[in-house]
Amino acid sequence: MTPDADETNPVAARVGAVDPLCWFLVASMLLTAILMAVLGMIVVVLVIVLPAIAVPVFDSRVNRPGSGSPGPFARTHRMKPVDRRGRTSP
């Protein structure tokens, strides 16, 4: 029997996988920060880099395994089909 991922790696219980689309945002922010560093705007670099680090950290926290209850917008029931006249099907 193999041990659970949470038992072998305690970090896995706190963080999850980062969404691949999140990296598009982070990459564009970091490229902008590099451009600003080349131009000598160090304060702007800090303003861009700190959120670029915070975005994947927040995303991995949201996507952690076993987060418990579904989110506030999760569907908990299926809607009954409705015909064109507005009547529900049996």
C-alpha positions, -999 to +999 in steps of 0.1 A: +000+000+000+014+034-010+013+063+014-010+091+007+005+123-009-004+143+021+015+119+044+047+120+024+047+157+014+031+180+040+033+209+015+009+191-008-019+195+018-015+233+017-010+240-020-024+227-052-015+229-089-012+263-105-036+268-134-017+268-167-035+299-179-022+317-148+013+315-162+002+337-192-005+365-168+026+359-148+048+358-179+034+390-193+039+407-160+075+395-157+083+406-193+069+440-185+090+442-153+121+433-173+114+460-198+109+485-170+141+474-153+160+480-186+145+515-187+155+521-151+121+523-134+129+501-104+098+512-084+076+501-112+094+468-113+086+462-077+050+471-082+047+446-110+069+417-096+052+415-062+017+409-077+033+385-103+045+364-073+012+367-055-009+355-084+004+319-086+006+317-048-030+326-045-040+303-074-022+273-059-039+280-026-073+281-043-066+249-062-054+229-031-066+193-029-094+185-005-105+221-001-137+209+015-170+224+006-178+235-029-176+272-037-205+296-033-214+294-070-212+256-074-243+238-086-257+215-060-287+203-080-296+197-116-324+218-132-354+200-147-356+203-185-381+229-197-399+227-231-406+257-253-439+264-235-422+267-202-435+234-187-411+211-170-408+175-182-417+146-159 
